[in-house]
């Protein structure tokens, strides 16, 4: 997972303002009691950070891959 996908998933799940707040304020015990921002600085993989955020916030498995995008209709 890339950093940009992490932010896409965060913003889709929590909204931009809350995602930014969770990124800097939520302590992730499964990553050694650091915030997501600190985890990124430590070099922890974005996928592992996303999973830790999901676990901490109770995001169901069905939403961890992002929202399903509507398909465009062929002309």
PDB file of N, H, CA, C and O in Angstrom:
ATOM      1  N   UNK A   1       0.850  -1.172   0.000  1.00  0.00           N
ATOM      2  CA  UNK A   1       0.000   0.000   0.000  1.00  0.00           C
ATOM      3  C   UNK A   1       0.895   1.234   0.000  1.00  0.00           C
ATOM      4  O   UNK A   1       1.904   1.281   0.704  1.00  0.00           O
ATOM      5  N   UNK A   2       0.529   2.199  -0.769  1.00  0.00           N
ATOM      6  H   UNK A   2      -0.291   2.161  -1.341  1.00  0.00           H
ATOM      7  CA  UNK A   2       1.250   3.468  -0.792  1.00  0.00           C
ATOM      8  C   UNK A   2       0.615   4.464   0.169  1.00  0.00           C
ATOM      9  O   UNK A   2      -0.529   4.314   0.597  1.00  0.00           O
ATOM     10  N   UNK A   3       1.392   5.472   0.487  1.00  0.00           N
ATOM     11  H   UNK A   3       2.322   5.593   0.140  1.00  0.00           H
ATOM     12  CA  UNK A   3       0.935   6.527   1.387  1.00  0.00           C
ATOM     13  C   UNK A   3      -0.357   7.168   0.855  1.00  0.00           C
ATOM     14  O   UNK A   3      -1.261   7.477   1.631  1.00  0.00           O
ATOM     15  N   UNK A   4      -0.441   7.364  -0.466  1.00  0.00           N
ATOM     16  H   UNK A   4       0.293   7.113  -1.097  1.00  0.00           H
ATOM     17  CA  UNK A   4      -1.630   7.994  -1.046  1.00  0.00           C
ATOM     18  C   UNK A   4      -2.873   7.125  -0.880  1.00  0.00           C
ATOM     19  O   UNK A   4      -3.962   7.648  -0.645  1.00  0.00           O
ATOM     20  N   UNK A   5      -2.724   5.804  -0.997  1.00  0.00           N
ATOM     21  H   UNK A   5      -1.839   5.380  -1.188  1.00  0.00           H
ATOM     22  CA  UNK A   5      -3.877   4.921  -0.794  1.00  0.00           C
ATOM     23  C   UNK A   5      -4.317   4.955   0.671  1.00  0.00           C
ATOM     24  O   UNK A   5      -5.512   4.942   0.963  1.00  0.00           O
ATOM     25  N   UNK A   6      -3.356   4.999   1.583  1.00  0.00           N
ATOM     26  H   UNK A   6      -2.384   5.010   1.346  1.00  0.00           H
ATOM     27  CA  UNK A   6      -3.683   5.130   3.003  1.00  0.00           C
ATOM     28  C   UNK A   6      -4.584   6.347   3.208  1.00  0.00           C
ATOM     29  O   UNK A   6      -5.615   6.254   3.874  1.00  0.00           O
ATOM     30  N   UNK A   7      -4.197   7.480   2.641  1.00  0.00           N
ATOM     31  H   UNK A   7      -3.359   7.556   2.100  1.00  0.00           H
ATOM     32  CA  UNK A   7      -4.992   8.698   2.828  1.00  0.00           C
ATOM     33  C   UNK A   7      -6.342   8.621   2.128  1.00  0.00           C
ATOM     34  O   UNK A   7      -7.331   9.151   2.635  1.00  0.00           O
ATOM     35  N   UNK A   8      -6.396   7.981   0.995  1.00  0.00           N
ATOM     36  H   UNK A   8      -5.593   7.550   0.583  1.00  0.00           H
ATOM     37  CA  UNK A   8      -7.683   7.798   0.314  1.00  0.00           C
ATOM     38  C   UNK A   8      -8.629   6.997   1.194  1.00  0.00           C
ATOM     39  O   UNK A   8      -9.785   7.378   1.377  1.00  0.00           O
ATOM     40  N   UNK A   9      -8.143   5.892   1.738  1.00  0.00           N
ATOM     41  H   UNK A   9      -7.204   5.582   1.589  1.00  0.00           H
ATOM     42  CA  UNK A   9      -8.969   5.053   2.609  1.00  0.00           C
ATOM     43  C   UNK A   9      -9.363   5.789   3.883  1.00  0.00           C
ATOM     44  O   UNK A   9     -10.511   5.704   4.320  1.00  0.00           O
ATOM     45  N   UNK A  10      -8.424   6.507   4.475  1.00  0.00           N
ATOM     46  H   UNK A  10      -7.492   6.577   4.120  1.00  0.00           H
ATOM     47  CA  UNK A  10      -8.728   7.272   5.694  1.00  0.00           C
ATOM     48  C   UNK A  10      -9.824   8.305   5.420  1.00  0.00           C
ATOM     49  O   UNK A  10     -10.789   8.409   6.178  1.00  0.00           O
ATOM     50  N   UNK A  11      -9.671   9.061   4.341  1.00  0.00           N
ATOM     51  H   UNK A  11      -8.888   8.976   3.725  1.00  0.00           H
ATOM     52  CA  UNK A  11     -10.645  10.112   4.028  1.00  0.00           C
ATOM     53  C   UNK A  11     -12.005   9.542   3.665  1.00  0.00           C
ATOM     54  O   UNK A  11     -13.030  10.116   4.034  1.00  0.00           O
ATOM     55  N   UNK A  12     -12.035   8.419   2.947  1.00  0.00           N
ATOM     56  H   UNK A  12     -11.202   7.953   2.647  1.00  0.00           H
ATOM     57  CA  UNK A  12     -13.320   7.795   2.609  1.00  0.00           C
ATOM     58  C   UNK A  12     -14.033   7.278   3.848  1.00  0.00           C
ATOM     59  O   UNK A  12     -15.249   7.422   3.977  1.00  0.00           O
ATOM     60  N   UNK A  13     -13.281   6.678   4.755  1.00  0.00           N
ATOM     61  H   UNK A  13     -12.294   6.561   4.650  1.00  0.00           H
ATOM     62  CA  UNK A  13     -13.893   6.065   5.932  1.00  0.00           C
ATOM     63  C   UNK A  13     -14.293   7.094   6.986  1.00  0.00           C
ATOM     64  O   UNK A  13     -15.360   6.978   7.588  1.00  0.00           O
ATOM     65  N   UNK A  14     -13.455   8.090   7.214  1.00  0.00           N
ATOM     66  H   UNK A  14     -12.588   8.184   6.725  1.00  0.00           H
ATOM     67  CA  UNK A  14     -13.668   8.997   8.342  1.00  0.00           C
ATOM     68  C   UNK A  14     -13.967  10.444   7.961  1.00  0.00           C
ATOM     69  O   UNK A  14     -14.344  11.232   8.828  1.00  0.00           O
ATOM     70  N   UNK A  15     -13.812  10.812   6.706  1.00  0.00           N
ATOM     71  H   UNK A  15     -13.506  10.171   6.002  1.00  0.00           H
ATOM     72  CA  UNK A  15     -13.923  12.207   6.302  1.00  0.00           C
ATOM     73  C   UNK A  15     -12.571  12.893   6.525  1.00  0.00           C
ATOM     74  O   UNK A  15     -11.792  12.476   7.383  1.00  0.00           O
ATOM     75  N   UNK A  16     -12.301  13.937   5.755  1.00  0.00           N
ATOM     76  H   UNK A  16     -12.933  14.275   5.058  1.00  0.00           H
ATOM     77  CA  UNK A  16     -10.978  14.553   5.776  1.00  0.00           C
ATOM     78  C   UNK A  16     -10.571  15.097   7.138  1.00  0.00           C
ATOM     79  O   UNK A  16      -9.450  14.857   7.587  1.00  0.00           O
ATOM     80  N   UNK A  17     -11.458  15.822   7.799  1.00  0.00           N
ATOM     81  H   UNK A  17     -12.369  16.016   7.435  1.00  0.00           H
ATOM     82  CA  UNK A  17     -11.098  16.439   9.082  1.00  0.00           C
ATOM     83  C   UNK A  17     -10.832  15.379  10.158  1.00  0.00           C
ATOM     84  O   UNK A  17      -9.839  15.452  10.881  1.00  0.00           O
ATOM     85  N   UNK A  18     -11.717  14.414  10.250  1.00  0.00           N
ATOM     86  H   UNK A  18     -12.524  14.354   9.662  1.00  0.00           H
ATOM     87  CA  UNK A  18     -11.534  13.390  11.279  1.00  0.00           C
ATOM     88  C   UNK A  18     -10.339  12.494  10.953  1.00  0.00           C
ATOM     89  O   UNK A  18      -9.617  12.079  11.859  1.00  0.00           O
ATOM     90  N   UNK A  19     -10.123  12.193   9.679  1.00  0.00           N
ATOM     91  H   UNK A  19     -10.710  12.531   8.943  1.00  0.00           H
ATOM     92  CA  UNK A  19      -8.969  11.382   9.287  1.00  0.00           C
ATOM     93  C   UNK A  19      -7.672  12.069   9.707  1.00  0.00           C
ATOM     94  O   UNK A  19      -6.766  11.425  10.235  1.00  0.00           O
ATOM     95  N   UNK A  20      -7.588  13.361   9.474  1.00  0.00           N
ATOM     96  H   UNK A  20      -8.325  13.884   9.046  1.00  0.00           H
ATOM     97  CA  UNK A  20      -6.383  14.105   9.854  1.00  0.00           C
ATOM     98  C   UNK A  20      -6.185  14.071  11.362  1.00  0.00           C
ATOM     99  O   UNK A  20      -5.062  13.918  11.844  1.00  0.00           O
ATOM    100  N   UNK A  21      -7.270  14.213  12.098  1.00  0.00           N
ATOM    101  H   UNK A  21      -8.181  14.338  11.706  1.00  0.00           H
ATOM    102  CA  UNK A  21      -7.194  14.179  13.558  1.00  0.00           C
ATOM    103  C   UNK A  21      -6.769  12.797  14.058  1.00  0.00           C
ATOM    104  O   UNK A  21      -5.899  12.685  14.922  1.00  0.00           O
ATOM    105  N   UNK A  22      -7.377  11.761  13.519  1.00  0.00           N
ATOM    106  H   UNK A  22      -8.084  11.851  12.818  1.00  0.00           H
ATOM    107  CA  UNK A  22      -7.018  10.399  13.929  1.00  0.00           C
ATOM    108  C   UNK A  22      -5.559  10.104  13.603  1.00  0.00           C
ATOM    109  O   UNK A  22      -4.866   9.446  14.380  1.00  0.00           O
ATOM    110  N   UNK A  23      -5.100  10.583  12.473  1.00  0.00           N
ATOM    111  H   UNK A  23      -5.663  11.117  11.842  1.00  0.00           H
ATOM    112  CA  UNK A  23      -3.722  10.342  12.043  1.00  0.00           C
ATOM    113  C   UNK A  23      -2.719  10.898  13.059  1.00  0.00           C
ATOM    114  O   UNK A  23      -1.679  10.288  13.306  1.00  0.00           O
ATOM    115  N   UNK A  24      -3.027  12.028  13.630  1.00  0.00           N
ATOM    116  H   UNK A  24      -3.872  12.524  13.430  1.00  0.00           H
ATOM    117  CA  UNK A  24      -2.078  12.667  14.555  1.00  0.00           C
ATOM    118  C   UNK A  24      -2.370  12.400  16.024  1.00  0.00           C
ATOM    119  O   UNK A  24      -1.483  12.557  16.863  1.00  0.00           O
ATOM    120  N   UNK A  25      -3.593  11.999  16.353  1.00  0.00           N
ATOM    121  H   UNK A  25      -4.314  11.871  15.671  1.00  0.00           H
ATOM    122  CA  UNK A  25      -3.983  11.914  17.765  1.00  0.00           C
ATOM    123  C   UNK A  25      -4.273  10.509  18.285  1.00  0.00           C
ATOM    124  O   UNK A  25      -4.103  10.252  19.477  1.00  0.00           O
ATOM    125  N   UNK A  26      -4.706   9.594  17.416  1.00  0.00           N
ATOM    126  H   UNK A  26      -4.844   9.803  16.447  1.00  0.00           H
ATOM    127  CA  UNK A  26      -5.089   8.251  17.863  1.00  0.00           C
ATOM    128  C   UNK A  26      -3.847   7.417  18.157  1.00  0.00           C
ATOM    129  O   UNK A  26      -3.002   7.222  17.283  1.00  0.00           O
ATOM    130  N   UNK A  27      -3.739   6.932  19.381  1.00  0.00           N
ATOM    131  H   UNK A  27      -4.425   7.091  20.091  1.00  0.00           H
ATOM    132  CA  UNK A  27      -2.616   6.068  19.756  1.00  0.00           C
ATOM    133  C   UNK A  27      -2.958   4.627  19.378  1.00  0.00           C
ATOM    134  O   UNK A  27      -4.002   4.096  19.758  1.00  0.00           O
ATOM    135  N   UNK A  28      -2.064   4.021  18.632  1.00  0.00           N
ATOM    136  H   UNK A  28      -1.216   4.453  18.323  1.00  0.00           H
ATOM    137  CA  UNK A  28      -2.274   2.671  18.113  1.00  0.00           C
ATOM    138  C   UNK A  28      -1.478   1.682  18.958  1.00  0.00           C
ATOM    139  O   UNK A  28      -0.273   1.520  18.766  1.00  0.00           O
ATOM    140  N   UNK A  29      -2.150   1.033  19.880  1.00  0.00           N
ATOM    141  H   UNK A  29      -3.129   1.165  20.036  1.00  0.00           H
ATOM    142  CA  UNK A  29      -1.464   0.137  20.815  1.00  0.00           C
ATOM    143  C   UNK A  29      -0.804  -1.044  20.104  1.00  0.00           C
ATOM    144  O   UNK A  29       0.235  -1.531  20.551  1.00  0.00           O
ATOM    145  N   UNK A  30      -1.392  -1.505  19.011  1.00  0.00           N
ATOM    146  H   UNK A  30      -2.235  -1.110  18.649  1.00  0.00           H
ATOM    147  CA  UNK A  30      -0.823  -2.647  18.297  1.00  0.00           C
ATOM    148  C   UNK A  30       0.494  -2.307  17.590  1.00  0.00           C
ATOM    149  O   UNK A  30       1.214  -3.204  17.151  1.00  0.00           O
ATOM    150  N   UNK A  31       0.804  -1.019  17.483  1.00  0.00           N
ATOM    151  H   UNK A  31       0.220  -0.290  17.840  1.00  0.00           H
ATOM    152  CA  UNK A  31       2.062  -0.584  16.871  1.00  0.00           C
ATOM    153  C   UNK A  31       3.023  -0.008  17.900  1.00  0.00           C
ATOM    154  O   UNK A  31       3.957   0.713  17.550  1.00  0.00           O
ATOM    155  N   UNK A  32       2.797  -0.323  19.157  1.00  0.00           N
ATOM    156  H   UNK A  32       2.038  -0.909  19.442  1.00  0.00           H
ATOM    157  CA  UNK A  32       3.705   0.152  20.192  1.00  0.00           C
ATOM    158  C   UNK A  32       3.283   1.473  20.809  1.00  0.00           C
ATOM    159  O   UNK A  32       4.119   2.229  21.305  1.00  0.00           O
ATOM    160  N   UNK A  33       1.990   1.751  20.780  1.00  0.00           N
ATOM    161  H   UNK A  33       1.311   1.137  20.377  1.00  0.00           H
ATOM    162  CA  UNK A  33       1.430   2.973  21.371  1.00  0.00           C
ATOM    163  C   UNK A  33       1.984   4.241  20.747  1.00  0.00           C
ATOM    164  O   UNK A  33       2.359   5.183  21.444  1.00  0.00           O
ATOM    165  N   UNK A  34       2.029   4.247  19.413  1.00  0.00           N
ATOM    166  H   UNK A  34       1.724   3.481  18.847  1.00  0.00           H
ATOM    167  CA  UNK A  34       2.397   5.450  18.677  1.00  0.00           C
ATOM    168  C   UNK A  34       1.206   5.870  17.829  1.00  0.00           C
ATOM    169  O   UNK A  34       0.296   5.075  17.592  1.00  0.00           O
ATOM    170  N   UNK A  35       1.211   7.111  17.374  1.00  0.00           N
ATOM    171  H   UNK A  35       1.950   7.757  17.567  1.00  0.00           H
ATOM    172  CA  UNK A  35       0.168   7.562  16.461  1.00  0.00           C
ATOM    173  C   UNK A  35       0.526   7.118  15.049  1.00  0.00           C
ATOM    174  O   UNK A  35       1.648   6.677  14.797  1.00  0.00           O
ATOM    175  N   UNK A  36      -0.421   7.232  14.136  1.00  0.00           N
ATOM    176  H   UNK A  36      -1.332   7.590  14.341  1.00  0.00           H
ATOM    177  CA  UNK A  36      -0.143   6.890  12.741  1.00  0.00           C
ATOM    178  C   UNK A  36       0.964   7.777  12.187  1.00  0.00           C
ATOM    179  O   UNK A  36       1.833   7.304  11.455  1.00  0.00           O
ATOM    180  N   UNK A  37       0.937   9.051  12.530  1.00  0.00           N
ATOM    181  H   UNK A  37       0.232   9.435  13.125  1.00  0.00           H
ATOM    182  CA  UNK A  37       1.976   9.974  12.060  1.00  0.00           C
ATOM    183  C   UNK A  37       3.355   9.521  12.548  1.00  0.00           C
ATOM    184  O   UNK A  37       4.320   9.529  11.783  1.00  0.00           O
ATOM    185  N   UNK A  38       3.442   9.135  13.793  1.00  0.00           N
ATOM    186  H   UNK A  38       2.658   9.128  14.413  1.00  0.00           H
ATOM    187  CA  UNK A  38       4.714   8.652  14.342  1.00  0.00           C
ATOM    188  C   UNK A  38       5.126   7.334  13.680  1.00  0.00           C
ATOM    189  O   UNK A  38       6.305   7.110  13.405  1.00  0.00           O
ATOM    190  N   UNK A  39       4.152   6.477  13.431  1.00  0.00           N
ATOM    191  H   UNK A  39       3.195   6.659  13.655  1.00  0.00           H
ATOM    192  CA  UNK A  39       4.434   5.191  12.792  1.00  0.00           C
ATOM    193  C   UNK A  39       5.017   5.398  11.391  1.00  0.00           C
ATOM    194  O   UNK A  39       5.948   4.694  11.000  1.00  0.00           O
ATOM    195  N   UNK A  40       4.478   6.354  10.638  1.00  0.00           N
ATOM    196  H   UNK A  40       3.721   6.925  10.956  1.00  0.00           H
ATOM    197  CA  UNK A  40       5.031   6.658   9.320  1.00  0.00           C
ATOM    198  C   UNK A  40       6.474   7.130   9.440  1.00  0.00           C
ATOM    199  O   UNK A  40       7.333   6.708   8.666  1.00  0.00           O
ATOM    200  N   UNK A  41       6.743   7.998  10.403  1.00  0.00           N
ATOM    201  H   UNK A  41       6.046   8.340  11.032  1.00  0.00           H
ATOM    202  CA  UNK A  41       8.110   8.491  10.599  1.00  0.00           C
ATOM    203  C   UNK A  41       9.059   7.369  10.988  1.00  0.00           C
ATOM    204  O   UNK A  41      10.250   7.430  10.681  1.00  0.00           O
ATOM    205  N   UNK A  42       8.545   6.343  11.662  1.00  0.00           N
ATOM    206  H   UNK A  42       7.578   6.293  11.911  1.00  0.00           H
ATOM    207  CA  UNK A  42       9.363   5.198  12.058  1.00  0.00           C
ATOM    208  C   UNK A  42       9.561   4.203  10.920  1.00  0.00           C
ATOM    209  O   UNK A  42      10.319   3.242  11.056  1.00  0.00           O
ATOM    210  N   UNK A  43       8.884   4.432   9.805  1.00  0.00           N
ATOM    211  H   UNK A  43       8.269   5.213   9.695  1.00  0.00           H
ATOM    212  CA  UNK A  43       9.040   3.547   8.652  1.00  0.00           C
ATOM    213  C   UNK A  43       8.120   2.348   8.631  1.00  0.00           C
ATOM    214  O   UNK A  43       8.338   1.416   7.857  1.00  0.00           O
ATOM    215  N   UNK A  44       7.094   2.353   9.466  1.00  0.00           N
ATOM    216  H   UNK A  44       6.917   3.110  10.094  1.00  0.00           H
ATOM    217  CA  UNK A  44       6.124   1.253   9.463  1.00  0.00           C
ATOM    218  C   UNK A  44       5.306   1.339   8.172  1.00  0.00           C
ATOM    219  O   UNK A  44       4.942   2.425   7.723  1.00  0.00           O
ATOM    220  N   UNK A  45       5.032   0.195   7.600  1.00  0.00           N
ATOM    221  H   UNK A  45       5.328  -0.687   7.965  1.00  0.00           H
ATOM    222  CA  UNK A  45       4.309   0.122   6.327  1.00  0.00           C
ATOM    223  C   UNK A  45       2.909   0.738   6.452  1.00  0.00           C
ATOM    224  O   UNK A  45       2.215   0.509   7.443  1.00  0.00           O
ATOM    225  N   UNK A  46       2.493   1.529   5.436  1.00  0.00           N
ATOM    226  H   UNK A  46       3.057   1.715   4.631  1.00  0.00           H
ATOM    227  CA  UNK A  46       1.153   2.127   5.462  1.00  0.00           C
ATOM    228  C   UNK A  46       0.037   1.105   5.647  1.00  0.00           C
ATOM    229  O   UNK A  46      -0.945   1.387   6.333  1.00  0.00           O
ATOM    230  N   UNK A  47       0.172  -0.086   5.044  1.00  0.00           N
ATOM    231  H   UNK A  47       0.970  -0.315   4.487  1.00  0.00           H
ATOM    232  CA  UNK A  47      -0.848  -1.139   5.199  1.00  0.00           C
ATOM    233  C   UNK A  47      -1.006  -1.519   6.665  1.00  0.00           C
ATOM    234  O   UNK A  47      -2.127  -1.668   7.152  1.00  0.00           O
ATOM    235  N   UNK A  48       0.114  -1.676   7.372  1.00  0.00           N
ATOM    236  H   UNK A  48       1.025  -1.555   6.977  1.00  0.00           H
ATOM    237  CA  UNK A  48       0.059  -2.043   8.789  1.00  0.00           C
ATOM    238  C   UNK A  48      -0.560  -0.931   9.630  1.00  0.00           C
ATOM    239  O   UNK A  48      -1.270  -1.192  10.601  1.00  0.00           O
ATOM    240  N   UNK A  49      -0.283   0.297   9.248  1.00  0.00           N
ATOM    241  H   UNK A  49       0.293   0.509   8.459  1.00  0.00           H
ATOM    242  CA  UNK A  49      -0.865   1.442   9.964  1.00  0.00           C
ATOM    243  C   UNK A  49      -2.369   1.478   9.722  1.00  0.00           C
ATOM    244  O   UNK A  49      -3.143   1.670  10.660  1.00  0.00           O
ATOM    245  N   UNK A  50      -2.786   1.296   8.477  1.00  0.00           N
ATOM    246  H   UNK A  50      -2.157   1.140   7.715  1.00  0.00           H
ATOM    247  CA  UNK A  50      -4.214   1.293   8.149  1.00  0.00           C
ATOM    248  C   UNK A  50      -4.946   0.201   8.915  1.00  0.00           C
ATOM    249  O   UNK A  50      -6.021   0.447   9.462  1.00  0.00           O
ATOM    250  N   UNK A  51      -4.384  -0.992   8.961  1.00  0.00           N
ATOM    251  H   UNK A  51      -3.510  -1.192   8.516  1.00  0.00           H
ATOM    252  CA  UNK A  51      -5.008  -2.091   9.699  1.00  0.00           C
ATOM    253  C   UNK A  51      -5.108  -1.745  11.181  1.00  0.00           C
ATOM    254  O   UNK A  51      -6.127  -2.027  11.811  1.00  0.00           O
ATOM    255  N   UNK A  52      -4.078  -1.145  11.740  1.00  0.00           N
ATOM    256  H   UNK A  52      -3.250  -0.916  11.229  1.00  0.00           H
ATOM    257  CA  UNK A  52      -4.106  -0.758  13.155  1.00  0.00           C
ATOM    258  C   UNK A  52      -5.181   0.292  13.418  1.00  0.00           C
ATOM    259  O   UNK A  52      -5.874   0.232  14.433  1.00  0.00           O
ATOM    260  N   UNK A  53      -5.319   1.252  12.506  1.00  0.00           N
ATOM    261  H   UNK A  53      -4.756   1.301  11.681  1.00  0.00           H
ATOM    262  CA  UNK A  53      -6.375   2.263  12.651  1.00  0.00           C
ATOM    263  C   UNK A  53      -7.744   1.583  12.591  1.00  0.00           C
ATOM    264  O   UNK A  53      -8.616   1.853  13.418  1.00  0.00           O
ATOM    265  N   UNK A  54      -7.925   0.703  11.612  1.00  0.00           N
ATOM    266  H   UNK A  54      -7.218   0.483  10.940  1.00  0.00           H
ATOM    267  CA  UNK A  54      -9.201  -0.013  11.472  1.00  0.00           C
ATOM    268  C   UNK A  54      -9.534  -0.810  12.724  1.00  0.00           C
ATOM    269  O   UNK A  54     -10.666  -0.777  13.205  1.00  0.00           O
ATOM    270  N   UNK A  55      -8.544  -1.526  13.251  1.00  0.00           N
ATOM    271  H   UNK A  55      -7.624  -1.552  12.861  1.00  0.00           H
ATOM    272  CA  UNK A  55      -8.764  -2.308  14.469  1.00  0.00           C
ATOM    273  C   UNK A  55      -9.144  -1.407  15.635  1.00  0.00           C
ATOM    274  O   UNK A  55     -10.065  -1.720  16.389  1.00  0.00           O
ATOM    275  N   UNK A  56      -8.449  -0.303  15.784  1.00  0.00           N
ATOM    276  H   UNK A  56      -7.701  -0.049  15.172  1.00  0.00           H
ATOM    277  CA  UNK A  56      -8.713   0.615  16.897  1.00  0.00           C
ATOM    278  C   UNK A  56     -10.081   1.276  16.799  1.00  0.00           C
ATOM    279  O   UNK A  56     -10.733   1.532  17.812  1.00  0.00           O
ATOM    280  N   UNK A  57     -10.508   1.550  15.571  1.00  0.00           N
ATOM    281  H   UNK A  57      -9.978   1.342  14.748  1.00  0.00           H
ATOM    282  CA  UNK A  57     -11.763   2.270  15.363  1.00  0.00           C
ATOM    283  C   UNK A  57     -12.943   1.346  15.062  1.00  0.00           C
ATOM    284  O   UNK A  57     -14.064   1.817  14.872  1.00  0.00           O
ATOM    285  N   UNK A  58     -12.701   0.035  15.019  1.00  0.00           N
ATOM    286  H   UNK A  58     -11.791  -0.349  15.174  1.00  0.00           H
ATOM    287  CA  UNK A  58     -13.790  -0.909  14.789  1.00  0.00           C
ATOM    288  C   UNK A  58     -14.340  -0.892  13.375  1.00  0.00           C
ATOM    289  O   UNK A  58     -15.526  -1.145  13.165  1.00  0.00           O
ATOM    290  N   UNK A  59     -13.486  -0.596  12.404  1.00  0.00           N
ATOM    291  H   UNK A  59     -12.523  -0.390  12.575  1.00  0.00           H
ATOM    292  CA  UNK A  59     -13.931  -0.609  11.009  1.00  0.00           C
ATOM    293  C   UNK A  59     -14.133  -2.060  10.586  1.00  0.00           C
ATOM    294  O   UNK A  59     -13.209  -2.865  10.707  1.00  0.00           O
ATOM    295  N   UNK A  60     -15.313  -2.412  10.096  1.00  0.00           N
ATOM    296  H   UNK A  60     -16.064  -1.759   9.997  1.00  0.00           H
ATOM    297  CA  UNK A  60     -15.569  -3.799   9.705  1.00  0.00           C
ATOM    298  C   UNK A  60     -14.713  -4.210   8.507  1.00  0.00           C
ATOM    299  O   UNK A  60     -14.325  -3.379   7.687  1.00  0.00           O
ATOM    300  N   UNK A  61     -14.432  -5.496   8.427  1.00  0.00           N
ATOM    301  H   UNK A  61     -14.747  -6.172   9.093  1.00  0.00           H
ATOM    302  CA  UNK A  61     -13.628  -6.048   7.331  1.00  0.00           C
ATOM    303  C   UNK A  61     -14.182  -5.637   5.968  1.00  0.00           C
ATOM    304  O   UNK A  61     -13.417  -5.398   5.034  1.00  0.00           O
ATOM    305  N   UNK A  62     -15.484  -5.555   5.850  1.00  0.00           N
ATOM    306  H   UNK A  62     -16.106  -5.750   6.608  1.00  0.00           H
ATOM    307  CA  UNK A  62     -16.115  -5.261   4.561  1.00  0.00           C
ATOM    308  C   UNK A  62     -15.781  -3.871   4.041  1.00  0.00           C
ATOM    309  O   UNK A  62     -15.945  -3.614   2.849  1.00  0.00           O
ATOM    310  N   UNK A  63     -15.315  -2.963   4.904  1.00  0.00           N
ATOM    311  H   UNK A  63     -15.182  -3.172   5.873  1.00  0.00           H
ATOM    312  CA  UNK A  63     -14.990  -1.597   4.477  1.00  0.00           C
ATOM    313  C   UNK A  63     -13.490  -1.308   4.473  1.00  0.00           C
ATOM    314  O   UNK A  63     -13.091  -0.172   4.215  1.00  0.00           O
ATOM    315  N   UNK A  64     -12.668  -2.285   4.745  1.00  0.00           N
ATOM    316  H   UNK A  64     -12.992  -3.207   4.954  1.00  0.00           H
ATOM    317  CA  UNK A  64     -11.232  -2.023   4.858  1.00  0.00           C
ATOM    318  C   UNK A  64     -10.528  -1.875   3.516  1.00  0.00           C
ATOM    319  O   UNK A  64      -9.388  -1.414   3.474  1.00  0.00           O
ATOM    320  N   UNK A  65     -11.166  -2.248   2.437  1.00  0.00           N
ATOM    321  H   UNK A  65     -12.093  -2.623   2.471  1.00  0.00           H
ATOM    322  CA  UNK A  65     -10.565  -2.087   1.121  1.00  0.00           C
ATOM    323  C   UNK A  65     -11.082  -0.839   0.409  1.00  0.00           C
ATOM    324  O   UNK A  65     -10.751  -0.601  -0.752  1.00  0.00           O
ATOM    325  N   UNK A  66     -11.883  -0.054   1.097  1.00  0.00           N
ATOM    326  H   UNK A  66     -12.152  -0.247   2.040  1.00  0.00           H
ATOM    327  CA  UNK A  66     -12.419   1.170   0.516  1.00  0.00           C
ATOM    328  C   UNK A  66     -13.836   0.978   0.013  1.00  0.00           C
ATOM    329  O   UNK A  66     -14.362  -0.133  -0.042  1.00  0.00           O
ATOM    330  N   UNK A  67     -14.428   2.093  -0.348  1.00  0.00           N
ATOM    331  H   UNK A  67     -14.000   2.996  -0.304  1.00  0.00           H
ATOM    332  CA  UNK A  67     -15.784   2.060  -0.857  1.00  0.00           C
ATOM    333  C   UNK A  67     -15.781   1.588  -2.296  1.00  0.00           C
ATOM    334  O   UNK A  67     -14.891   1.910  -3.083  1.00  0.00           O
ATOM    335  N   UNK A  68     -16.806   0.816  -2.614  1.00  0.00           N
ATOM    336  H   UNK A  68     -17.529   0.555  -1.976  1.00  0.00           H
ATOM    337  CA  UNK A  68     -16.932   0.334  -3.986  1.00  0.00           C
ATOM    338  C   UNK A  68     -17.305   1.512  -4.873  1.00  0.00           C
ATOM    339  O   UNK A  68     -18.235   2.263  -4.580  1.00  0.00           O
ATOM    340  N   UNK A  69     -16.565   1.657  -5.957  1.00  0.00           N
ATOM    341  H   UNK A  69     -15.810   1.047  -6.195  1.00  0.00           H
ATOM    342  CA  UNK A  69     -16.810   2.753  -6.902  1.00  0.00           C
ATOM    343  C   UNK A  69     -17.864   2.314  -7.910  1.00  0.00           C
ATOM    344  O   UNK A  69     -17.828   1.184  -8.397  1.00  0.00           O
ATOM    345  N   UNK A  70     -18.813   3.213  -8.227  1.00  0.00           N
ATOM    346  H   UNK A  70     -18.842   4.131  -7.831  1.00  0.00           H
ATOM    347  CA  UNK A  70     -19.803   2.842  -9.241  1.00  0.00           C
ATOM    348  C   UNK A  70     -19.123   2.681 -10.602  1.00  0.00           C
ATOM    349  O   UNK A  70     -18.206   3.425 -10.947  1.00  0.00           O
ATOM    350  N   UNK A  71     -19.582   1.719 -11.344  1.00  0.00           N
ATOM    351  H   UNK A  71     -20.328   1.114 -11.064  1.00  0.00           H
ATOM    352  CA  UNK A  71     -19.028   1.478 -12.666  1.00  0.00           C
ATOM    353  C   UNK A  71     -19.652   2.461 -13.652  1.00  0.00           C
ATOM    354  O   UNK A  71     -20.847   2.746 -13.589  1.00  0.00           O
ATOM    355  N   UNK A  72     -18.840   2.967 -14.551  1.00  0.00           N
ATOM    356  H   UNK A  72     -17.868   2.736 -14.603  1.00  0.00           H
ATOM    357  CA  UNK A  72     -19.390   3.836 -15.586  1.00  0.00           C
ATOM    358  C   UNK A  72     -20.032   2.962 -16.665  1.00  0.00           C
ATOM    359  O   UNK A  72     -19.587   1.845 -16.930  1.00  0.00           O
ATOM    360  N   UNK A  73     -21.035   3.471 -17.249  1.00  0.00           N
ATOM    361  H   UNK A  73     -21.397   4.378 -17.034  1.00  0.00           H
ATOM    362  CA  UNK A  73     -21.759   2.706 -18.266  1.00  0.00           C
ATOM    363  C   UNK A  73     -21.100   2.913 -19.618  1.00  0.00           C
ATOM    364  O   UNK A  73     -20.806   4.045 -20.003  1.00  0.00           O
ATOM    365  N   UNK A  74     -20.867   1.830 -20.335  1.00  0.00           N
ATOM    366  H   UNK A  74     -21.105   0.911 -20.022  1.00  0.00           H
ATOM    367  CA  UNK A  74     -20.278   1.984 -21.667  1.00  0.00           C
ATOM    368  C   UNK A  74     -21.279   2.627 -22.616  1.00  0.00           C
ATOM    369  O   UNK A  74     -22.488   2.437 -22.485  1.00  0.00           O
ATOM    370  N   UNK A  75     -20.774   3.371 -23.548  1.00  0.00           N
ATOM    371  H   UNK A  75     -19.792   3.525 -23.654  1.00  0.00           H
ATOM    372  CA  UNK A  75     -21.650   4.044 -24.516  1.00  0.00           C
ATOM    373  C   UNK A  75     -21.933   3.164 -25.691  1.00  0.00           C
ATOM    374  O   UNK A  75     -22.653   3.567 -26.604  1.00  0.00           O
TER     375      UNK A  75
END
